[in-house]
Amino acid sequence: FVQGDGQSNLILGIVIFSVLAYSLKHMRFKEIPFLDSITSATHFVGPMVYGISLAGGSLGNQTLILITLAFFLWGMASHAFGAVQDIRADREANISSIATVLGARATVRVAMVGYVLAGLLTLFIGDRYSFAFLAALPYLFVVGREWNIEDANCERANRGWKRFIWLNFLA
C-alpha cells in the first residue's frame, strides 16, 4: 500500500474486499449465485492486475485487457465447475451458489462456454500469446466429460476438479 499510487491502492482495496466479502459473515458472496463466481475470479485476476498497476504498467493496453478478460472468464468457469460437485450438499445445507441455481448440467455448460470464450480471446492477443488458447483445451476435455451430468450425480464432477490441480500447473 505504501509503495503504490491511487490506482494500485484502489485495486488492492478491491482485491482485499473481494477476499473478505467471499466468506465474511453477513456478506458471504460465495452464497450469492453468480456473484460467487465473479468474486472468485477476482481472487485469481486481482493480484495480477494489482502487480501490473504497482509496476507502472498500463491497464488500458488492449493486449492486457484481453489477457485480463480471458483470465477472468477462466476464473469464473473454474469456480462454477467447482461448485457443481457440491450441489446436493449445498442444497441440503440451504447454501446457494451458481450451481444450485442453474443445476449441474447448465452450470457445466456455462463453465464450458467460459473456457471457450477465454481461449478464443487469447487468439486476438497476437504475437506469441495467441498460443495460450492451447491451455484451454485440457479444461474443455475435463469439463466436457460432464456435459450431461445431473444434479443426482453431481459429485461425479469431483473427478474433473481433481484434474484441475494438475491442469493449472500445465496451463
N, C-alpha and C positions, 0 to 999 in steps of 0.2 A: 504494500500500500504506500509506503514511504517513497519507494523508487518510482512509482507510477505517476501518471498525469490524470487529469479529469476523466478522460475516455477509458483508460485502463482501469482506473479505480471503480468506475461505473460498471464495467464488465465484471470485475472481481466481485462487486456487490451483488450483481445478478447471479453469478455462479454460486456464491455462498448462500444467497437466499434460496435458490433452487434446491440446493442440497438439504438445507434445513426444512424447507417447506414440503419436501417429499415425504418426510417421516414425522415431523413435529406434531405433537398432539394439538388438536384444534385446527390444523392445516391439512396434513396428510394428503398431499397432492397425489400420492400413489393410490389413493382410493377415489380419485375423481377421474372417471373414464375420459380418455383422450388427453387430458392434462397430465395423466400419469406417464404416457409415452413422450409427450413434449418435454416434461421436466426431466425425465431420464435421458433423453437425447441432449438436453442442455448440460447434463453432467459429463457427457462424452466430449461435446464440442466446445463448451465454455472454456476449459483450460487452454485449448489450442488458440482460441480467439484472444483470450487474455494474454497468452505468451506473445502472440504476434503484435498485439497492441503495446505491450510493455517494451518490446524490442523496437518499437517505432515503425512497424510495418503498416502499409496502407490497407485498411479494411475495406476500402472502396474498389480495390483492384478486382477486375472481372474474374480472373483466374481464381483468386482467393474466395470470392463469393460462390463460385461453382463448387470449389472444393468443400467449403463450409456447408453449403446446402446439401451436397451429396452425403457428407459425413452425418449431417443432422437426420436426413432420411434413413440412413443406415441405422443410426441410434434408435430412432422411433420404431423401425421394423424389428430390430433386435429386442427391444422392450416388449413390443406387442406379442411377438412369437414366444418370448419367455413367459408371458402371462397366461398363455394357453394351457400349460401344464398344471396350472393352479385353479382352473375354472371351478371345478366341483368343490374343492376345499374352500375357495374364497366365497362361493355362494353359501356354503354351509355356515361359514363364519360371518355372513352378511357383509362381506367386503366387496366393493365394486371395483372394476377395472375395465379397461378397454375390451378385454376378452370376455368378461362376464356380461357385458352389454351386447357385444356383437356375436358372441358364441365362438366356438372353436374353429369351425370351418371358415367363417367370414374373417376372423382375425388372422388366420394363417394366410388367407388370400390377400388381405390388406398388407401383411408383412411382406409377402411376395412382391406386391406392387411397389412397396417402399424400396426393396432391394433392387428391383429392375430399374426404377427411376434413379436411384443412387448410381448404379452402374452406367446408365445412359448419360447422366450428367457428366461423368468423367470423360466421356468421349468428346465433349465440347471444350475441354480444358486445353487441349492441344499439347504440342511438344511431346516429351516422353511421358507425360502424365496420363495420356489417353489410355495407356495400358493398364491403368488402375481398374478399368472395368473388369479385368480378369479376376480381381479379388472378389467380385460379387458372385461369380459363377458357383463356387462351392456352397455359398449360402443358399442360392437358388435351388441347388440339388437337395440340401438338407431340409429346407422348408417345403420344397415341392413334394417330398416324400409324405408329407402330412396333408396334402391337398384336400383329401376327403375325410379328414378327421372329424369326429363328432364329440359333442360335449360328454357323452357317456364314456368315451375312452380318451379324454383329453390328456391324461397322464402320459400317454404314448409320446407326446411332444417332448418329454424329458430326454429321450434318446437323442433328439436333434440338439437340444440345449447343451447336452454334454459335449457334443461335437463342436459347438461354437467356441468352447475354450481353446481348442486346438486350431480352429479356423482363424481365430483372432490373431494368433501368433503368425500364421501363414500370411494373412492379409496385411 
